[in-house]
Amino acid sequence: MIRTLTGRLFISVFLFAALALVLGGCTLPGTSVRGPTTHQFGVQTKTSSCRARGALPDPACTPGALMPGVTKSQICQAGYASSVRNVPQSKKDQEYAEYGAARHFPGQYEVDHLVSLQLGGSNDSANLWPEAASPTPGYHEKDRVENYLHDQLCKGKISLRQAQNEIALNWIHVYQQMQQRGVNAPLAAWSGG
């Protein structure tokens, strides 16, 4: 009788702890339990009074946007990102103004693609925002996440859609997982968000 109660208590405690971890957002390596696993791209509902959420953009202003029809084979070709990059200074100035950062110091921000070009992101305003360098993680760390996801994509370890969702939903989560696993993706190999 005591053995049965002890076994049931152990199972109950184990199930409760597992449920608490999942609901609390903790995941095991290689898994993801962060709410929605797909993202609505390109639906920009606001173009002024945008406010970053720490190192993440305002989702109403910068939901992310994808380059129409781009494929994994195109993205994985060296030079792809530079061949499609087209963000004139006037567009960058518009993005700074939308986020209230029209006046800033050199290096304080960079107008970044939420979904990087190397992951099939577009140059559309719905995919651009002034990302701060600090506090950490900032745009330098996001560049590492972009490079890591690009590498995983081109090695066939994740799908294009998964890489796009990971970067758009919460790139900081990917960065934290990289830190926990000791992954140190290069900063400049494919960089060009």
C-alpha positions in Angstrom: 0.0 0.0 0.0 2.8 2.5 0.9 4.7 1.5 -2.2 1.7 2.2 -4.4 1.1 5.6 -2.7 4.8 6.5 -3.0 4.7 5.6 -6.7 1.6 7.6 -7.4 3.0 10.5 -5.5 6.2 10.4 -7.5 4.3 10.2 -10.8 2.0 13.1 -9.7 5.0 15.3 -8.7 6.8 14.4 -11.9 3.8 15.3 -14.1 3.2 18.5 -12.2 6.9 19.6 -12.6 6.8 18.8 -16.3 3.6 20.7 -16.8 5.1 23.7 -14.8 8.2 23.7 -17.0 6.2 23.6 -20.2 3.8 26.3 -19.1 6.7 28.4 -17.8 8.3 28.4 -21.2 11.2 26.1 -20.5 12.2 23.8 -23.2 14.6 21.0 -23.8 17.4 21.4 -26.4 15.9 21.0 -29.8 12.4 21.7 -28.7 10.2 24.8 -28.8 7.2 25.5 -26.7 6.7 29.3 -26.9 3.2 29.8 -28.1 2.5 30.2 -31.8 4.9 28.4 -34.0 3.9 30.4 -37.1 4.0 34.1 -37.7 1.7 36.5 -39.7 4.2 38.2 -42.0 3.8 41.6 -43.7 0.7 42.9 -41.8 1.9 46.3 -40.6 -0.9 48.0 -38.6 1.0 51.0 -37.3 3.6 53.4 -38.9 4.1 55.9 -36.1 4.7 56.0 -32.3 6.4 52.6 -32.6 8.1 51.4 -29.5 10.7 48.6 -29.3 10.1 45.9 -26.6 13.6 45.7 -25.3 15.6 44.1 -28.2 12.5 43.3 -30.1 10.6 45.6 -32.5 7.1 46.8 -32.1 5.1 44.0 -33.7 2.4 46.4 -35.0 5.1 48.4 -36.8 7.6 45.6 -37.7 5.8 42.3 -38.1 8.4 41.1 -40.6 8.0 40.6 -44.3 9.2 38.0 -46.8 10.7 38.3 -50.2 8.0 36.8 -52.5 9.0 33.4 -54.1 12.5 33.2 -52.6 13.7 29.6 -52.2 16.3 27.9 -50.0 18.5 27.3 -53.0 18.6 31.0 -53.8 19.2 32.0 -50.2 22.1 29.5 -49.7 24.0 30.9 -52.7 26.9 33.1 -51.6 26.2 36.7 -52.3 22.4 36.4 -52.2 21.8 38.9 -49.5 23.9 41.6 -51.0 22.2 41.0 -54.4 18.8 41.9 -53.0 19.7 44.5 -50.4 18.0 47.8 -51.3 17.3 50.1 -48.4 18.0 53.7 -49.3 18.9 56.3 -46.7 15.5 57.9 -47.1 13.9 54.7 -46.0 16.3 54.3 -43.1 15.4 57.8 -42.0 11.7 57.0 -42.1 12.3 53.9 -39.9 14.2 56.0 -37.4 11.4 58.6 -37.3 8.7 55.9 -36.8 10.5 54.6 -33.7 11.3 58.1 -32.4 15.0 57.8 -33.0 15.5 60.4 -35.7 18.4 61.8 -33.6 21.0 59.3 -32.7 24.7 58.7 -32.6 26.6 56.7 -35.2 26.7 53.0 -34.1 23.9 53.5 -31.6 21.4 51.8 -33.9 21.3 50.1 -37.3 18.2 49.8 -39.5 17.9 46.1 -39.5 15.7 43.5 -41.2 13.6 41.6 -38.7 13.7 38.6 -41.0 17.2 38.9 -42.4 17.8 38.9 -46.1 19.8 35.7 -45.7 16.6 34.1 -44.4 14.3 35.4 -47.1 13.3 38.7 -45.6 12.3 41.6 -47.7 13.3 45.3 -47.8 9.7 46.3 -47.1 9.1 48.8 -44.2 7.1 46.0 -42.4 10.5 44.2 -42.1 12.7 47.1 -41.0 13.4 48.8 -37.7 16.2 50.7 -35.9 17.8 48.1 -33.7 19.9 49.2 -30.8 23.5 48.0 -30.3 23.1 48.0 -26.6 22.1 46.7 -24.1 23.2 43.2 -25.0 21.6 41.4 -26.8 21.6 44.0 -29.5 22.1 44.1 -33.3 25.5 42.4 -33.1 24.0 39.4 -31.3 21.1 39.3 -33.7 23.6 39.1 -36.6 25.0 35.9 -34.9 21.5 34.5 -34.7 20.9 35.2 -38.3 24.2 33.5 -39.3 23.4 30.5 -37.1 19.9 30.1 -38.6 21.2 30.5 -42.1 23.8 27.8 -41.5 21.2 25.5 -40.0 18.9 26.1 -43.0 21.6 25.5 -45.6 22.7 22.3 -43.9 19.2 21.0 -44.0 18.7 21.0 -40.2 15.7 23.4 -40.3 13.2 24.5 -42.9 13.1 28.0 -44.4 9.7 28.6 -42.7 11.1 27.5 -39.4 14.1 29.8 -39.6 11.8 32.7 -40.6 9.4 32.0 -37.7 12.3 31.6 -35.2 13.8 35.0 -36.1 10.5 36.8 -36.3 8.8 35.5 -33.2 11.6 35.9 -30.8 15.2 35.9 -31.9 16.3 36.5 -28.3 15.1 33.0 -27.4 17.3 31.5 -30.2 20.2 33.6 -28.9 19.7 32.4 -25.4 19.6 28.7 -26.6 22.8 29.3 -28.5 24.4 30.7 -25.3 23.3 27.7 -23.3 24.6 25.3 -25.9 27.9 27.1 -26.4 27.2 28.0 -30.0 29.2 30.9 -31.2 28.1 31.7 -34.8 30.4 34.0 -36.7 29.5 37.6 -36.7 30.4 38.5 -40.3 30.3 35.3 -42.4 26.9 35.8 -43.9 25.9 38.9 -41.9 23.7 41.4 -43.6 20.4 41.5 -41.9 
